[in-house]
Amino acid sequence: MTDPHLAPHWESSALVTIDMQRDFLSGQPYGLAGTTEIIPSLRALIDAFRAARRPIVHIVRLYQGDDVDRVRRTLIDGGGQLARPGTDGRLLAPGLLPGDGTDLDDKLLFDGRAQELGPDEFALFKPRWGAFYRTPLDELLRERGIDTVVFAGCNLPNCPRASMIEASERDFRVVLATDAISQATEQSFREIAGIGVVLAATADIVARVTTPG
């Protein structure tokens, strides 16, 4: 039995994907092992949320100028081509958007605005680890009556973890799709569950989102 204070409200849920960009895919120069491999599960989640007409927000990184997290400043200052504006590497991984997908509007995103990619589907730029830090994500979710956020995407120890902590701090109910997240370990699952994140497999999330009652 899930604690009623933590239990997801599927009828008022949204999906947030983290850093599922081409530069971070497995085998790329700056890629993270296991990221390409989660695309089928992530696509199943996206399809389910679209079918249920639930909001989807794709959080992306872009690196330009001096506003870069310290751990990557040396890389970017040295000309590292990671999630650079205008490059193909910054785009969402193939298959995550309908058809051929949509190019990212770098200027709009750098201005801190949401880019609409489809019906109730958006891209947001985050300048640091957490998806809520200096972004309109909180406002975007609350305007749509969202109280439950499902997270999936790239590199659990860093950006997804920071984003889930931020969501918890804002009193959202938080779910992690355990087979749609890269760089996960059993220890990291235990740690994130310890702050009240509900762990669920993609198939279970899909079943609940498509039949929330």
N, C-alpha and C positions, 0 to 999 in steps of 0.2 A: 504494500500500500504506500502510495506517495503522500508525503506530508501535504495537507490541503493548502498550505501557504506556498508550496513550491509547485504543485500540480499544474501542468500547462493548461491554458484555456485555448484550445485549438481554434475555436470560432473567432478569436481575436488575436491570432498569431501572425507573425511575419517571418520571412526567411531572410537572413543576412549572410551573404557569402563574403569571405575575406581573402583578398589578394590572389584571386584565381586568374592571374595574368600570365601571358606567355613566357615572360622572362623568368618566372618562378617555377615553371614546369620541370619535371624530372629530366635530367640530361642537359639542360641549358647551362651556359657558363655560370649563371647565378642561381640556378635552379635548386630545388629542394627535393630530395628523394621521396618518392611516394605520392607526389602531388598530381602528376598525370594520372596515376592509377585510381584516384578517387573520382575522376570526372564522371564515370557512369553512375555512381551513387548520387553525386551532386546533380547530375542532369535529371535523375528520377525525382529528387526533391523539388527542383525548379519546375518540372512538368506538373507535379502534384499541386504546388502552390499556384501556378498559373490556372490550372483546371478549377481549383477552388476559389479563384479570384481573390487570393490573399496577396498582400504586398510582398515584393522582393526588392532587396537593396544589395547591390554589388559594391563593396568597398574596395577602392583601388589605391595604390601608391603611385606617386609621380615625383621625380626628383629633378629639381631645377633651382639654380641660384644657391643662396646660403641657408635657406630654410630646410635643413636636412638633419635627421637624427644623428647624434654624435658618432655612433658606431659606424655610420656609412659616410661621414664627411670626407675622410681621406680617400675613399674609393671614388666618390663623385668629384671631388676636387681634382683627382688625377685623371679625369676623363672617362671613368667607368660608365658604360652604357647600360645602366640598369633603370628600367621603367622611365625612360626619358620621354618627354613630350614629343609627339610626332612620330615615334618609332612603333614598329609593329609589336615589339616586345611588351609594350604597356597595355596592349589590348587584352580583353578577356579571352580565356582559352577557347579554342574552337568548339562549337557545339553547345555553348552555354546560353546563347541568344538565338532567337528564331532566325531561320534562313542563314544569310551570310553574316549576321550580326550588325552592329552599329559601331561606327568609329566613335572614339571618345572625344568630347569637346574639352580640350585641355584648359582653355581660358575660362570657360564656365565653371569647371571643377576647381581650378585654382582660386576662383572668386568665392568659393565656399557655397556654391549653389548645387542643387540636385539636377542631374541630367536625366530626363525621361527617356527610357529606352523602349518602353512598350506600355501597355495598360497596367498602371500601378506597379511599374518596374523601373528602378532608378539606378544610377551610378552616383557614388559620392567619393570624393578624394579625402583621405585622411593624411595629415602631415607627420603623424607619429604612430606608435603602436596601436593605441586604442581607437575604435571606430567612432566613439563619441567625442573624442578630444578635438576641439576646434572644428566641429562639423555640425550640420543641421539634423543629424540622425534622430536625436531625441524628439525634436519638434516634428519631424516628418512622421515618426511612428505615432506620437500622441495625437496628432491631427486626424489620424485614421483609426483611433480607438484601440491601438495595439497595446496589450499588456503582457504578451508572451513572445519572446524572440528566440528563434531557432538559428543556431550558428553552424556554419560549415566552411571548409576552405583550407587555406594554406598555413601550415606551420603552427601547430597548437601551442608550443611553448612561448611564442612571441605574441603576434597580433591577435589571434583568436582568444588566447587566454586573457590578455589585457582588455579586450573588448567585452568578454563575459564578466569580468570583474566590474567594469564600468556599468554594464547593464544591471548587474546585481545592486550596485550602489544607487542606482536610480529606481530600484524596486520593481524592475521588470521580472517576470518569471522567465527563466533561462533554460534552454534545452540545447544540448550538443549532440549532433549527429555523429555517432562514434565511428562509422565506416565512411564518412565523407569529410574527414579531417586528416591532414598529413602530419607526420612527425609526432604521432601519438604513442604513448606507452601506457601500460597498466598503472604505473605510478602516477602519471599525469592525469589519468582519468580519476583516480582516487582523490587526488588533490583538488581537482576542479569540482568533483562531487561534494567535497567537504565545505564548499562555500554555497551549496544549495543548487548547483546546476544539475538538471535531470539528464541522465545519459540514456540515449535511445538510438536504436538502429534505424537506418533509412526506411526499411520496409514498415516498421512500426509507425514512424512519423507519417509516411505516405498514407497508411491506412487511417490514421486519426484525422489527418487534414482533409482527406476526401470524404470522410464520414464523421464529422466532428461530434455529432449527437451521440 
